[in-house]
Structure formats: C-alpha cells, structure tokens
Amino acid sequence: MNYTIGGDYSPQYYSKEGAFNGSGVAIASQSFVAGSGIFLYYQTFDGAIKASILDNTGSWQSTGDSAFTVATNARNSTPLSAVAFISADDPPVATWNLFYVGDDMKVKQRISSNKTLGAENSWFDGPLNAHNLVPHDADTIGMQACYWGNFYGDSDYTYTDGFNQTKVQSETGMHL
C-alpha cells in the first residue's frame, strides 16, 4: 500500500500559502517565568522557517507574513526540533536552539538568546553546522533534540545512574 506523507506529495499539491505541506513543527518555551507562552516553529510554503509566539493571554503574536524568520536555507519538508534552556549565570541567560535539515542536505543549528535584548529575531548559526552532518536522504525523516542535564545549568548538578545508584557528575548539553 502506498502512503502520501510529507515529501511524497507531488509539487502540484504543495501549499502556496501558510505552512509547507509535510514540514515538521517544533515548540519551545518563550520565557522561563510564570505565565509565559511558547514559540511555535514551522516551515512556510516559500521554504523559510518562521517562529510565532503564543503569549500568556492565549493570543498569537507575529503570525503570518510578519512572523519571526529563523532561517531561509531549509530543505522542503524539513524535520524541526527545538530545545530551550536557561543558564545559572547572573543574570540567567535563556537560550533557544532550533535544528533542521538545510537545502544542502546537512543538519543545521540556529541559536537565539535573551542576551540580545532589543534585537528581536536575532538568530545565528550554531557550532553543529561546522560538523557537516548528513542525515539519511529520504523524503520523510524525523529529528529529535533533547536537553541533557540540569535544566538550570547548575555546575554542581549530579544524577544517579540507573545501574548502581551512584551519583555521577555530569555536564549539561543537548542530545540530537
């Protein structure tokens, strides 16, 4: 049986407005304070990756053509995955990471943080880009990024491993 999923759509059926048919979506915290909203990341019909914000009143901010542009070099129907975390710096720094597959078929990372106050839509390439990672070349692939370690980045974070219940010092980071 044949299924029509994601990139298997004929180009004649691709959307001409709104989100791209078959692209992934990802969400991440907008802020790390009570009552804050979320970022929604999606690929538009023209191939750009955009972010819209659901604020704490339940309203979408920066939707449609005025949505924040995160990247313009994504492959059609790219998978998306986002990770947001806060550091233990003083003052704390919130950081958002978005992962996707670029139009050059390499895994890409874009980063934004609240360190650039007043610079809305300030995204830059992440260090993962230098590794030139090539994912499986298929029309429908997935991607998942997860934060690893203490969410608040405490330097004295330890965890107990599942085998012998010993406490292990661990660095924080992300798994992709």
C-alpha positions as CSV (number, residue, x, y, z in Angstrom):
1,M,0.0,0.0,0.0
2,N,1.3,3.5,-0.9
3,Y,1.1,6.3,1.6
4,T,1.2,10.0,0.8
5,I,3.2,11.5,3.6
6,G,5.4,14.6,3.9
7,G,7.7,15.0,0.9
8,D,5.9,12.3,-1.1
9,Y,3.4,14.9,-2.2
10,S,3.6,15.9,-5.8
11,P,4.8,19.5,-6.1
12,Q,1.4,20.3,-7.7
13,Y,-0.1,19.8,-4.3
14,Y,2.3,21.9,-2.3
15,S,0.8,24.7,-0.3
16,K,1.0,28.2,-1.8
17,E,0.4,30.0,1.5
18,G,0.8,29.3,5.2
19,A,2.8,26.3,6.4
20,F,4.6,23.9,4.0
21,N,2.9,20.6,3.4
22,G,4.8,17.8,5.2
23,S,7.2,20.0,7.2
24,G,7.8,19.4,10.9
25,V,6.7,21.7,13.7
26,A,8.6,22.3,17.0
27,I,7.7,24.1,20.2
28,A,9.9,25.6,22.9
29,S,9.3,27.9,25.9
30,Q,9.0,31.5,25.1
31,S,10.3,32.6,28.5
32,F,11.1,30.9,31.8
33,V,8.8,32.9,34.1
34,A,5.3,32.0,35.3
35,G,2.6,32.8,32.8
36,S,4.8,32.9,29.8
37,G,3.9,31.4,26.4
38,I,5.6,29.2,23.8
39,F,7.4,29.6,20.5
40,L,6.0,27.6,17.5
41,Y,8.5,26.9,14.7
42,Y,7.3,25.9,11.3
43,Q,8.3,26.0,7.6
44,T,6.4,28.3,5.3
45,F,5.4,27.5,1.7
46,D,8.4,29.5,0.5
47,G,10.9,27.3,2.4
48,A,11.7,29.8,5.3
49,I,11.5,28.6,8.9
50,K,9.4,31.0,11.0
51,A,8.5,31.4,14.7
52,S,5.2,32.6,16.1
53,I,4.6,33.2,19.8
54,L,1.6,32.1,21.8
55,D,1.6,34.6,24.7
56,N,0.2,34.1,28.2
57,T,-3.2,35.7,27.1
58,G,-3.7,32.9,24.5
59,S,-3.0,35.2,21.6
60,W,-0.6,34.5,18.7
61,Q,2.0,37.2,18.2
62,S,3.9,37.8,15.0
63,T,1.9,35.5,12.8
64,G,1.6,35.4,9.0
65,D,4.0,37.4,6.9
66,S,5.3,39.3,10.0
67,A,6.4,36.1,11.8
68,F,10.0,36.0,13.0
69,T,12.2,34.4,10.4
70,V,14.7,31.9,11.9
71,A,16.2,30.5,8.7
72,T,15.9,30.7,4.9
73,N,18.0,27.7,3.9
74,A,15.9,24.7,4.9
75,R,15.1,21.8,2.6
76,N,11.4,21.3,1.7
77,S,9.6,19.3,4.3
78,T,12.4,19.6,6.8
79,P,12.0,18.0,10.2
80,L,12.3,20.5,13.1
81,S,13.3,20.1,16.7
82,A,13.8,22.9,19.3
83,V,15.5,23.0,22.7
84,A,15.2,25.9,25.2
85,F,17.1,26.2,28.5
86,I,18.3,28.7,31.0
87,S,21.8,29.1,32.4
88,A,22.8,29.6,36.0
89,D,24.6,32.8,35.0
90,D,23.9,36.1,36.9
91,P,21.7,37.3,35.4
92,P,20.4,34.0,33.9
93,V,20.5,33.6,30.1
94,A,17.7,31.9,28.2
95,T,18.8,30.2,25.0
96,W,16.8,28.7,22.2
97,N,18.2,26.2,19.7
98,L,16.4,25.1,16.5
99,F,17.6,22.1,14.5
100,Y,16.6,21.3,10.9
101,V,18.0,19.9,7.6
102,G,19.3,22.5,5.2
103,D,18.8,22.8,1.5
104,D,22.4,21.4,1.2
105,M,21.2,18.2,3.0
106,K,23.2,18.9,6.2
107,V,21.9,19.2,9.7
108,K,21.7,22.8,10.8
109,Q,21.5,24.6,14.2
110,R,20.2,28.2,14.7
111,I,20.5,29.9,18.2
112,S,18.9,32.9,19.8
113,S,19.1,34.1,23.4
114,N,17.8,36.8,25.7
115,K,21.4,38.3,25.8
116,T,20.5,40.3,22.7
117,L,17.8,42.3,24.4
118,G,16.1,44.7,22.0
119,A,17.4,42.7,19.0
120,E,14.2,40.8,18.0
121,N,14.7,37.9,15.6
122,S,18.4,37.7,16.4
123,W,19.4,34.2,15.2
124,F,22.8,33.0,14.4
125,D,24.4,29.7,13.2
126,G,25.3,27.2,15.9
127,P,28.5,25.2,16.3
128,L,26.9,22.0,14.9
129,N,26.9,23.4,11.4
130,A,30.7,23.1,11.2
131,H,30.4,19.3,11.6
132,N,28.7,19.0,8.2
133,L,26.4,16.1,9.4
134,V,24.5,14.5,6.6
135,P,21.2,12.7,7.6
136,H,19.6,9.8,5.8
137,D,18.5,11.1,2.3
138,A,14.7,10.3,2.3
139,D,11.6,12.3,1.7
140,T,10.3,11.6,5.2
141,I,12.8,11.8,8.1
142,G,12.4,12.8,11.7
143,M,14.6,14.7,14.2
144,Q,14.5,15.0,18.0
145,A,16.7,17.2,20.2
146,C,16.6,16.9,24.0
147,Y,18.2,18.9,26.8
148,W,20.5,16.8,28.9
149,G,21.3,17.6,32.5
150,N,20.0,20.1,35.0
151,F,17.6,22.4,33.2
152,Y,19.0,25.4,35.0
153,G,22.7,24.6,34.2
154,D,23.9,24.3,37.8
155,S,27.6,23.5,37.8
156,D,27.2,21.1,40.8
157,Y,24.4,19.0,39.1
158,T,24.7,15.3,39.6
159,Y,22.4,12.4,38.7
160,T,22.0,8.8,39.8
161,D,22.7,6.3,37.1
162,G,20.2,3.5,36.6
163,F,22.6,0.6,37.2
164,N,24.3,1.0,40.5
165,Q,22.7,4.1,42.0
166,T,25.9,6.1,42.2
167,K,25.9,9.8,41.8
168,V,27.7,11.0,38.7
169,Q,28.9,14.5,37.9
170,S,27.6,15.4,34.5
171,E,27.9,18.3,32.1
172,T,24.8,19.7,30.7
173,G,24.1,19.9,27.0
174,M,21.8,18.6,24.3
175,H,21.3,15.2,22.5
176,L,20.3,15.2,18.9
